[in-house]
């Protein structure tokens, strides 16, 4: 028997098809970009920069995809949805903290305020929203569903921004004629 709360999930199907497929496509695109830039040499660069900035971006896309899958699954009640969202949010929070540590340790690039906002603060906020929504879904289902949707879409936008930022940095820093114009 499906309760009224889970029947509300059906109204989100198209939204999560768009978000989930976008996340999956962007993960694939990230792989293509990494392969294309594999031979690019950057002064002082190492794998630490990719681990600090590239890997979390793929994680944000994967989180949008996973959230879409959770929200689209044929649940019999909200307990499973809430549990899956809470676990995914906790994993995302852990991953952001891990990325923060790596960003502070790597030597290829000195992050500026904008980097801390987009690579740490905004993802922490998105994953926290999912965690809070999972906790409150039993009390206010509709508000929780909108919060999860906002966070999932936010993770896509964060990933797009961070992927673009990283690729531009790599291109500029791999070409001395572009690097000297800064």
Beta strands, then each sheet from edge to edge (+ up, - down):
end
